[in-house]
Amino acid sequence: MKKIALVYGNFNILHPGHLRLLKFAKESSDYLIVAVNSEKLTNGLNLLDEQTRLESIKATSFVDEAFILNENILDYIKKAKPSIIVKGKEHEQKTNPEENILKEYGGRLLFTSGEIGFSSLDLLQKDFEINNSFINHASEFLKRHKIQKEDLISYVNNFEKLNVLVIGDTIIDEYITCNPVGMSQEDPTIVVTPLSNKKFIGGAAIVASHAKTLGANVSYISVVGDDENYKYTKKYLKDLNINTTLYKDHTRPTTLKQRFRAHNKTLLRVNHLKQHYINKDLEKEIIKNIKNIKRLDLIIFSDFSYGVLTKKLINKISDFANKNNISMVADSQSSSQVGDISKFKNMDIVTPTEREIRLSLNDFESGLVVLSKKLRKQSKPKFIFTTLGSEGIMIYNSIKKQLLTDNIPALNNNSKDVSGAGDSLITCSAMANTVGANIWQASYLGSLAAAIQVSRIGNIPIQKEELLKEIRKL
């Protein structure tokens, strides 16, 4: 007997969370039916009409059948008797009226948040699509939010009016290019010979560099070691004409991340760092320094959980920003350590990865939208950009009477190095939002900056003209 699964909902904007749920439903059954709520059932509270929502579901390869639902879902279930109904994990602790009907004929109700690693880009990729550029613009997103090329150009040109402060952990990225010799005869180890090495500025320092080369007047504050990488950092930022204050901490080295690469692949990463918090005297010096900056429009917290941004420091700077009407954004990365994006309160934008938002909330089951709602309740950011790697970003908008969520697919499917994507995303998005772009325009500019950044190896500051060149292609 064929096992039939049913999924139903509005599907206003088909985002990666929906695709994960549909994938799970299909894998749990032989035949998947999706019921899309009609405009009558939703009282017209949808951005897209019912036919457009239906077509987006039909275009998904997991779905065997889809239709517009015009009747009460319980009446449909009684008639159709699906073997399984699949709902999001957030419904598991709620009352589910379908359950009693399913029990009558032996059906089952399943809950899922989907597989975290699922990539919707593979699913949606057109088999014979030819891209003349490494950038693929999200035309549907642009159309949905009436985003015009001229407006984006205007916002980028206005970056020069901004006074930006970046504070956080400095990182030096060293790429060591190797020649693979082969396997060791003594033990199962790959043997390589280093050929060349190249250093790049990273961490909060690349955020400051992006902001400067995109046009803003930038101040940068960080804590580094008393070593050669301190000198490298100071000279690099001075050459960019960034107003830089680097505090030396003799108890830590400047964080160095080495990547050993061969044939355009990273074989091994070695991190040289200390993660203890800075002392109280340094906290006081930093706070005093910030209060002496005469004019600020935007503060960017770039946190890698290496000890610079203590909770006290974050709270003091946040209070100062709130009193002086200064915009604030934050990125707290947790690639190989535990960070906490929720410690940044009342930010305009936060940009966690899915893993980071789950770690912060200690929630590894809820769907993406539910995670955003929980983070919004806990730390009250206005906008949340959950970065999803090859799936792009999901945007959560807390402003009432506007679209709650939307997503931008990754705009570069041929990335060479993804390590700096988040830094360029938050820098460009934050600056755009501060000069007046709405969140959809700002997120698109940030995604475009990230697409440019991942097209090359190593963190290289994005030039204003690079960004404008891609915008003009719209």
N, C-alpha and C positions, 0 to 999 in steps of 0.2 A: 504493500500500500504506500502511495506517494506521501511523503511527509511535507506538509504545506506550512510555511511560516507567514505571519502577517505583521507588518509594521505600519503604524499610522501616525499622522501628524501634519503640521502646517508646512514644514520645509520651506520657510520663507526665503532663507539664503542657505544653499546647500554647502555646509562647511565640513572640514575633515572629521569632526565628531559624528556627523550624520553618516559619512562614508564608513567609518569604523563600525557603527551600529549595523548598517546594512551588510557589511562584509561578514560580521558575526552571524547575523540572521541567515544569510545564504549558506554559510558553512554548517549551520545547525539543521538544515532542511534540504529537501530535494527541489523545492519550488518556492520562490519568494514573491509575495504579493505586497504591494505598497498602496495604502489608501491615503490620498492627499485631501485634506479637509477643504471643502468648498468655501467660497467667499461667504455663503449663507451661514455656515457653521462658525466661521471666525469673525462674523460681523464686519467684514471688510477691513480688519486691522492687519493688513499685510502690505508690505512694500511692493510685492509682485502679484500680478493677477494669477488666478488658479491654473490657467493653461500654461503659463510660463513656468510655474512651480512644478506642474506635472511633467513638462518636457525635460526639465533638469533631472528629475527622478528617472524617467525613461532612458535618458542618455547614460545612466550608470549601469555598467555591465553586470552587476550583481543581481539586478532586478529582472524577474521574469515577466511580471505583469504589474501595471500601475493604472489607477483610475481615480477620478474625482469622487469623493465621498459626499453624498448629499443627505444621508440619513444618520441617525444616531448610531455610533459605532457599536453599541451593545446589540442593537437590532441586526446589524450586519453580521456580527460574530455568531449570533444564534442561527442565522441562515447558512452562512458559509462554513462554519465549524472548522476553522483552521487548526492544525495540529499544535502549532506553537504561536504565541504572540510574544514579540520581543520589544522590550522597553528599556530606556536608559536607566542606569544604576541609581539615579537620584529618586526614582519612583519606588524603590524596593521597600522603603520604610513608610510609604504612604498607603492609603486605602486604594485598592485596585479593583473596581467593580467587575472587571472581566474575569476575575479569578473564579467566582461562583459559577458563571456560565461554562467556563472551561472544565470545571470539575464534573459537570453534568454529563459530558460526553468523553472525558478522559484526555482533554487537552492540557497543555502546560504553559505556564507564564515564565519567561526567562528575562533576566536583567543583565545588562552589560554596559561597560564604559568603553568597550572596544580594546583592541591591541595597541599599546602605546607606540610600537615601532612601525605601524602601518603607513605606507606612503601613497597618498592619493594621486600624486603626480604621475606615477606609472600607469595607474588606472585611466586617467583622463588624457594621457598623451595620445595625440592623433598619430596613426601608424605611418602616414606618409607626409607629415608636416615638414616643410623645409624652412629653416631659419637662416636668413641672410646675416643676422647679427646675433651676438651672444645674449642680447637683451630681448626678451619677449614681453611686450607690454600687455597688461591685463585689461583688454578692451571692455569687457563686461563690467568690471569694477568701475572703470572710468565713466562709462555710460550711466551706470546705476546712480552714481553720485554727481553726475553732471560736471565732471572735472575737465576744465579747459586748459589747453597748453599755455595760453597767454597768462592765466592766473598763476600757474606754477612758476613760470619764468619770472613774474613779478615778485613772488615771495622769495625766490632764490636771490634776486638782485637786492632785496631788502635785508639780507643777512648782514650786510655791511653796517647796518644801523645798530646791531646788537652788541652788548657788553656781556660776555659769558665768563662764568667761573667754572672750572672743572676741578674737582677734588677727588682723590682716590689713590689706588695702588699703582705705582709705576712698575712696568714689566719690560724687560729686554728680551726679544725673541731672536735667537740665533739659529740660522738654518745652515747645517753642515752637509754639504753635498758629498756623497760617497760613491766609490766604485765597488760594487759587490764582487768579492773574490770567490766566494763559494762557501761550502760547509767545512767547519773545523773537523780534522781527523781525530781529535782527542775527545770531543763531546759534540752533541747536536746543536751547535751554535753557528749562526750566520756570521761570516767574516767579511768586513768591509775595510776599505782604505779611504780616509778622508781626502778629498780633492780640493775643496774650497769652503769658505764659510762667509756668511753675510749676516750682519745684525740689522734688526728693525726695532723701532720704538713700539711699545705695546702697552696694554692695560689702559689706565686713565690717561696716560701720555698721548696715546694715539687718538683718543677722544678729543683732547685739547688740540691736537694737530689737525684733525678733520675740521673742527670748528674754525680754526684759523684760515686754512686754505680754502674753505667755503666762503670766507669773507668777513667773519666776525672779529671783533677786538676781544682777545682772550687772555684771561689770567689762569694760572695753573698752580695748584698747591699739592705737594705730595711729600712722603717720607722715604728716603733711600739710604743705602749704606755708604760708608766711607771707602769707596773703591773705584776702580776704573770705569764701571758702568754708571756711576754717578757723574763722572766727567763726560762720558758719552751722551748721557741724557741732557745734561746742562747745555752742552754745545749744540746739540740737535735742536732743542727748543729755542735757544737764543737765535740760531740761524733763521728760524721761522718768525722771529720777532714776537714771541709769546712772553708775556709778563710772568716770569717763573719764580716761585719760591720753593726750594727743595731743602727740607730739614734732614740733616744727617743723624742717623741713629746707629751708634756703634755696636748695638746688640744684634743687628741684622745686616745681611748683604742686600744689595739691590737685587730684586727678584730676577733671575735669569732662567729662561726656558729654552733648552736646546732641542732641536729636531734633527735627527740624523735621517737623511733622505737618499734614496737611490731610485733612478728611473721614474722620477716624479711621484714617488710614493714615500710616505713617512714610515721608517722602520722602527724607530724608537724615540721616545721623548724623555729627557732628563730635566727635572726641575730643581733649581738651586734656590731655596727660599726658607724664610722663617715666618711663622704665622701668628706670633704673639702680638697682643695689642700694644700700641704706643703708650708711653707713660703720661701721667697727668700734666707734667710741665709742657710737653709737646702739644697736648690738647689745648692748653691755655694759650700758647703761642699762636696756634692756628686760628683759634676763635678771635683773638685780638687782631690778627692780620686781616681776616675777612671783614671785620667791622670797620677797618680803616679803608677798605676799597670804596671809593666815592660813588660809583654808579654801577649797578648791576641790573640786568634784565632777566638773566637765566642762570641757575645753578644746576650743574650736572654732577650727580654722585655716580662715580664709576667704581664699584666695589667688587673686589675679587676675593674678599674674606682673608686678606693677608695682614690685617691688623691696623691699617690706617684709619678706617672709618669705624670708630668705637660708637657705641650707642649714645654715650653722652655727647660726643662731637656731632653726631647726626641730629640729635634733638636740639642742641644749641644753635646749629646752623639753620635748622628748619624754623625755629622760633624767630630768628633774625630775618629770614626770608619772608615769613608770614607778616611780620610787622612792617616790612618795607615793600610789600606787594611784588615780590620777586618770584618768577616762575621756578618750579623745581621738578626735576625728573630723576629717575634712578634706575640703575641696572646693577643687580647683585648676582654675580656669576658663581656657579658651583660645579665647575667641570670635574674637578678631582677632589673637591673639599665641600664642606657643608656651608652654604650661605643661607640668608634669610631675607627675602625681598620684603616680607611684611614688616620689617623693622623701620622701613621708610614710610612715614605717615603723611597723608594729605599731598601726595605727589600729583603733578599734572599728568605725567605718563610714567609707567613702569614697564620694563621689557623682559620679563622672565622667560626662560625656556619652559617647556612643559615639565621637565624633570625638576626644575627649580621651584616652580609654583607648587608642585606636589610635595617636595621636601619641606617647603615653608609651611604648608598646611597639614602636613602628615596625612595626606589623602592620596591613595594610589588606586582608587576605584571610581571616583566621580568622573563624569564627562567634562569636557573643556569649558562649556558655558557655566556649569555649576561651580567649577573651580574658580572661575573669574568672579562669580557672585560672592563666593566665600571670601576671596581676597579683598574684594571691594568692601565687604562688611567689616573685615578685620583691620584694614589699614587705610581705607577710604581714598584710593587713587581715583582720579577722574577717568582715566583711560588706561586699559591694560592691553598691551601687545604681547600675546603668548607666541613666542617664536617656535616653529615646528620643523626646522631644518628644511628638507626638500619639499615639505608641504606648505612652506611660506609662513605667514603669520595670521593669527586670528585676533581681530580687534574687538574689544569689549568697551562699549560706550555707556557710561553711567548717566548721561544727560537724558532726562525724561522727555517724552514726546518725540524721540528720535529713534532710528534703527538701533537695536540693542547690540547686535553682533554682525560682523561681516568678516570675510577673509580675503587676503591677497595671496595668490599663488607665488611661489618662488619665481622671480623674473629672469633668473639665469640658471639654465639647466646644465651648463657646462662649466661648473665651478672648478677652479684649480686649488683653492685654499679657502676654507670656510671660517678660519679662526677669527677673522676680523669683522664678520658680518654684523654681529650684534652691536659692536661699537659704532659702526657707520650708521646703522639704523637709528639708534637712539639719538645720535648727534644731529643728524639731518631732520628727523621728525620733530625733535624738541625745538630746534631753531625755527622751523617752519611754523609750528604751532604758536610760538612766541611772537612772531611777526604778523599773526592774524589768520593763518591758514586754518580751516576747520580740520577735524581729526581725520577725515577721509583723505583730504589733500595732503596733510602732514604725513600720514602713514604711507601714502603712495610715494612721496618724495624720499622717505626713509628707506622704503623697499628698493627704490631705484638706486640709491646710494649703496645699499648692501649688494645689489646685483653687480655694480661696478667693482666694488671692493673684492668680491670673491673671484673675479676674473684674472687675478694675478697672485703670484706667490708672495707671501709676506705682507705686513701692514704698511701700506704706502698711503699717505694722506690724499684724500680725494680733492681734486681741484674743482673750483667753481665751474670752469669751462667744460670739464668732463660731464658734469651733471647737466648743464644747459644743453650740451650736444645731444644727449639722449632724450631730453624733454622735447627738443625741436623735431625729433623723429615721429612724434605723436601725430 
